[in-house]
């Protein structure tokens, strides 16, 4: 009797927690350092950036300089029972930001940052 109960509990736990997957939600333009090989400060134009990366998430102009900001965010959440249960407390979010500063439509500088929470 104890053996049958132990086997039943084992099968229930295996079914509930053995089917682990990861739900991935992403937002924005996927960014990587490799794509920056095509960007040269003092040479690359605003139009070239738009062709390479698409529309920026944010843009602003201050003191005659334009800033284009691209943001990519990816959240990975463990799930159980075929995605029915999400372990939000264990979720991890990675964010990559690429910021260009332009003067007269030409890239003056750029900054690439990655962070994970």
Buried (B, 14 or more C-beta within 10 A) or exposed (E): EEEEEEEEEEEEEEEEEEBEEBEEEEEBBEBEEEBBEEBEEEEBEBEBBEEBBEEBBEEEEEEEEBBBBBBBBBBBBBBBEEEEEBEEEEBEEBBBBBBBBBEEEBBBEBEBEEEEE
